[in-house]
Amino acid sequence: MTKILLIVHVLAAIVAVGPVTVAASMFPATARQVIAEPDDDRARAVLRNLHRVCRVYSGIGIVVPVFGLATAISLQVLGDAWLIVSIALTALAGAVLAVLVLPRQSEVLEGPAEIADTKRLAMYTGVFNLLWATVTVLMIVRPGSTTSV
Protein backbone atom coordinates (compact mmCIF):
# COMPACT_ATOMS: atom_id res chain seq x y z
CA MET A 1 0.00 0.00 0.00
CA THR A 2 2.88 2.37 0.76
CA LYS A 3 4.17 2.11 -2.77
CA ILE A 4 0.75 2.98 -4.19
CA LEU A 5 0.50 6.03 -1.91
CA LEU A 6 4.00 7.10 -2.93
CA ILE A 7 3.22 6.63 -6.63
CA VAL A 8 0.07 8.76 -6.37
CA HIS A 9 1.98 11.38 -4.37
CA VAL A 10 4.77 11.63 -6.96
CA LEU A 11 2.42 11.55 -9.96
CA ALA A 12 0.24 14.24 -8.40
CA ALA A 13 3.32 16.39 -7.82
CA ILE A 14 4.36 16.02 -11.44
CA VAL A 15 0.89 16.48 -12.92
CA ALA A 16 -0.34 19.25 -10.59
CA VAL A 17 2.65 21.20 -9.33
CA GLY A 18 4.64 21.01 -12.56
CA PRO A 19 2.11 22.94 -14.65
CA VAL A 20 1.71 25.58 -11.93
CA THR A 21 5.44 26.23 -11.75
CA VAL A 22 5.73 26.50 -15.54
CA ALA A 23 2.59 28.61 -16.08
CA ALA A 24 3.40 30.90 -13.16
CA SER A 25 6.92 31.39 -14.52
CA MET A 26 5.59 32.27 -17.98
CA PHE A 27 2.97 34.70 -16.68
CA PRO A 28 5.18 37.76 -15.89
CA ALA A 29 6.88 37.77 -19.31
CA THR A 30 3.55 37.39 -21.08
CA ALA A 31 2.10 40.17 -18.92
CA ARG A 32 4.96 42.46 -19.98
CA GLN A 33 4.10 41.64 -23.59
CA VAL A 34 0.45 42.59 -22.96
CA ILE A 35 1.54 45.83 -21.27
CA ALA A 36 3.78 46.66 -24.22
CA GLU A 37 1.11 45.76 -26.79
CA PRO A 38 -2.31 46.23 -25.14
CA ASP A 39 -4.18 45.45 -28.37
CA ASP A 40 -2.56 42.02 -28.72
CA ASP A 41 -5.59 39.79 -28.14
CA ARG A 42 -3.54 36.62 -28.55
CA ALA A 43 -1.12 37.56 -25.76
CA ARG A 44 -4.04 38.55 -23.53
CA ALA A 45 -5.70 35.16 -24.18
CA VAL A 46 -2.44 33.38 -23.35
CA LEU A 47 -2.20 35.40 -20.13
CA ARG A 48 -5.75 34.39 -19.12
CA ASN A 49 -4.97 30.74 -19.87
CA LEU A 50 -1.75 30.82 -17.83
CA HIS A 51 -3.69 32.22 -14.87
CA ARG A 52 -6.39 29.58 -15.31
CA VAL A 53 -3.75 26.82 -15.31
CA CYS A 54 -2.29 28.23 -12.09
CA ARG A 55 -5.69 28.43 -10.38
CA VAL A 56 -7.02 25.05 -11.48
CA TYR A 57 -3.86 23.04 -10.97
CA SER A 58 -3.16 24.66 -7.61
CA GLY A 59 -6.53 23.31 -6.49
CA ILE A 60 -5.68 19.87 -7.82
CA GLY A 61 -2.28 20.20 -6.12
CA ILE A 62 -3.92 19.71 -2.72
CA VAL A 63 -3.68 16.00 -3.53
CA VAL A 64 0.13 16.20 -3.27
CA PRO A 65 0.42 16.93 0.49
CA VAL A 66 -2.59 14.72 1.28
CA PHE A 67 -0.98 11.68 -0.29
CA GLY A 68 2.41 12.79 1.00
CA LEU A 69 1.11 12.72 4.57
CA ALA A 70 -0.57 9.37 3.97
CA THR A 71 2.74 8.01 2.65
CA ALA A 72 4.65 9.43 5.62
CA ILE A 73 2.19 7.85 8.06
CA SER A 74 2.51 4.54 6.24
CA LEU A 75 6.31 4.76 6.39
CA GLN A 76 6.23 5.94 10.01
CA VAL A 77 8.51 8.90 9.26
CA LEU A 78 6.32 11.78 10.47
CA GLY A 79 8.91 12.75 13.09
CA ASP A 80 11.89 12.83 10.71
CA ALA A 81 13.49 16.25 10.36
CA TRP A 82 13.61 16.15 6.54
CA LEU A 83 9.87 15.51 6.43
CA ILE A 84 9.02 18.21 8.96
CA VAL A 85 11.09 20.72 6.94
CA SER A 86 9.40 19.52 3.73
CA ILE A 87 5.95 19.96 5.26
CA ALA A 88 6.83 23.47 6.44
CA LEU A 89 8.25 24.43 3.04
CA THR A 90 5.22 22.95 1.27
CA ALA A 91 2.90 25.01 3.47
CA LEU A 92 5.01 28.10 2.79
CA ALA A 93 4.95 27.43 -0.96
CA GLY A 94 1.18 27.06 -0.84
CA ALA A 95 0.90 30.32 1.08
CA VAL A 96 3.15 32.15 -1.40
CA LEU A 97 1.01 30.86 -4.26
CA ALA A 98 -2.32 31.65 -2.58
CA VAL A 99 -1.40 35.00 -1.04
CA LEU A 100 1.21 36.49 -3.37
CA VAL A 101 1.16 34.87 -6.81
CA LEU A 102 -2.48 34.17 -7.69
CA PRO A 103 -3.90 37.48 -6.40
CA ARG A 104 -1.22 39.46 -8.21
CA GLN A 105 -1.90 37.56 -11.41
CA SER A 106 -5.57 38.51 -11.04
CA GLU A 107 -4.62 42.15 -10.50
CA VAL A 108 -2.48 42.14 -13.65
CA LEU A 109 -5.35 40.59 -15.62
CA GLU A 110 -7.80 43.20 -14.35
CA GLY A 111 -5.33 45.94 -15.32
CA PRO A 112 -3.98 48.42 -15.68
CA ALA A 113 -0.65 46.86 -14.77
CA GLU A 114 2.85 48.25 -14.84
CA ILE A 115 6.18 46.58 -15.53
CA ALA A 116 7.06 46.90 -11.83
CA ASP A 117 4.03 44.74 -11.00
CA THR A 118 5.29 41.99 -13.28
CA LYS A 119 8.79 42.15 -11.81
CA ARG A 120 7.43 41.76 -8.29
CA LEU A 121 5.22 38.92 -9.49
CA ALA A 122 8.25 37.25 -11.11
CA MET A 123 10.07 37.47 -7.77
CA TYR A 124 7.17 35.87 -5.87
CA THR A 125 6.93 33.17 -8.53
CA GLY A 126 10.66 32.52 -8.21
CA VAL A 127 10.31 32.12 -4.45
CA PHE A 128 7.42 29.69 -4.99
CA ASN A 129 9.48 27.66 -7.48
CA LEU A 130 12.55 27.67 -5.24
CA LEU A 131 10.50 26.36 -2.33
CA TRP A 132 9.14 23.51 -4.47
CA ALA A 133 12.60 22.71 -5.80
CA THR A 134 13.90 22.49 -2.23
CA VAL A 135 11.03 20.19 -1.22
CA THR A 136 11.75 18.02 -4.26
CA VAL A 137 15.41 17.70 -3.29
CA LEU A 138 14.47 16.81 0.29
CA MET A 139 12.03 14.19 -0.96
CA ILE A 140 14.69 12.61 -3.14
CA VAL A 141 17.64 12.79 -0.75
CA ARG A 142 15.68 12.11 2.44
CA PRO A 143 18.61 12.67 4.81
CA GLY A 144 19.01 9.81 7.20
CA SER A 145 16.28 7.77 5.55
CA THR A 146 16.35 4.04 5.86
CA THR A 147 12.91 3.35 4.41
CA SER A 148 14.24 1.74 1.23
CA VAL A 149 11.13 2.73 -0.73
C-alpha positions in Angstrom: 0.0 0.0 0.0 2.9 2.4 0.8 4.2 2.1 -2.8 0.7 3.0 -4.2 0.5 6.0 -1.9 4.0 7.1 -2.9 3.2 6.6 -6.6 0.1 8.8 -6.4 2.0 11.4 -4.4 4.8 11.6 -7.0 2.4 11.5 -10.0 0.2 14.2 -8.4 3.3 16.4 -7.8 4.4 16.0 -11.4 0.9 16.5 -12.9 -0.3 19.2 -10.6 2.6 21.2 -9.3 4.6 21.0 -12.6 2.1 22.9 -14.7 1.7 25.6 -11.9 5.4 26.2 -11.8 5.7 26.5 -15.5 2.6 28.6 -16.1 3.4 30.9 -13.2 6.9 31.4 -14.5 5.6 32.3 -18.0 3.0 34.7 -16.7 5.2 37.8 -15.9 6.9 37.8 -19.3 3.5 37.4 -21.1 2.1 40.2 -18.9 5.0 42.5 -20.0 4.1 41.6 -23.6 0.4 42.6 -23.0 1.5 45.8 -21.3 3.8 46.7 -24.2 1.1 45.8 -26.8 -2.3 46.2 -25.1 -4.2 45.4 -28.4 -2.6 42.0 -28.7 -5.6 39.8 -28.1 -3.5 36.6 -28.6 -1.1 37.6 -25.8 -4.0 38.5 -23.5 -5.7 35.2 -24.2 -2.4 33.4 -23.3 -2.2 35.4 -20.1 -5.7 34.4 -19.1 -5.0 30.7 -19.9 -1.8 30.8 -17.8 -3.7 32.2 -14.9 -6.4 29.6 -15.3 -3.8 26.8 -15.3 -2.3 28.2 -12.1 -5.7 28.4 -10.4 -7.0 25.0 -11.5 -3.9 23.0 -11.0 -3.2 24.7 -7.6 -6.5 23.3 -6.5 -5.7 19.9 -7.8 -2.3 20.2 -6.1 -3.9 19.7 -2.7 -3.7 16.0 -3.5 0.1 16.2 -3.3 0.4 16.9 0.5 -2.6 14.7 1.3 -1.0 11.7 -0.3 2.4 12.8 1.0 1.1 12.7 4.6 -0.6 9.4 4.0 2.7 8.0 2.6 4.7 9.4 5.6 2.2 7.8 8.1 2.5 4.5 6.2 6.3 4.8 6.4 6.2 5.9 10.0 8.5 8.9 9.3 6.3 11.8 10.5 8.9 12.7 13.1 11.9 12.8 10.7 13.5 16.2 10.4 13.6 16.2 6.5 9.9 15.5 6.4 9.0 18.2 9.0 11.1 20.7 6.9 9.4 19.5 3.7 6.0 20.0 5.3 6.8 23.5 6.4 8.3 24.4 3.0 5.2 22.9 1.3 2.9 25.0 3.5 5.0 28.1 2.8 5.0 27.4 -1.0 1.2 27.1 -0.8 0.9 30.3 1.1 3.2 32.2 -1.4 1.0 30.9 -4.3 -2.3 31.7 -2.6 -1.4 35.0 -1.0 1.2 36.5 -3.4 1.2 34.9 -6.8 -2.5 34.2 -7.7 -3.9 37.5 -6.4 -1.2 39.5 -8.2 -1.9 37.6 -11.4 -5.6 38.5 -11.0 -4.6 42.2 -10.5 -2.5 42.1 -13.6 -5.4 40.6 -15.6 -7.8 43.2 -14.4 -5.3 45.9 -15.3 -4.0 48.4 -15.7 -0.7 46.9 -14.8 2.8 48.2 -14.8 6.2 46.6 -15.5 7.1 46.9 -11.8 4.0 44.7 -11.0 5.3 42.0 -13.3 8.8 42.1 -11.8 7.4 41.8 -8.3 5.2 38.9 -9.5 8.2 37.3 -11.1 10.1 37.5 -7.8 7.2 35.9 -5.9 6.9 33.2 -8.5 10.7 32.5 -8.2 10.3 32.1 -4.4 7.4 29.7 -5.0 9.5 27.7 -7.5 12.6 27.7 -5.2 10.5 26.4 -2.3 9.1 23.5 -4.5 12.6 22.7 -5.8 13.9 22.5 -2.2 11.0 20.2 -1.2 11.8 18.0 -4.3 15.4 17.7 -3.3 14.5 16.8 0.3 12.0 14.2 -1.0 14.7 12.6 -3.1 17.6 12.8 -0.8 15.7 12.1 2.4 18.6 12.7 4.8 19.0 9.8 7.2 16.3 7.8 5.5 16.3 4.0 5.9 12.9 3.3 4.4 14.2 1.7 1.2 11.1 2.7 -0.7 
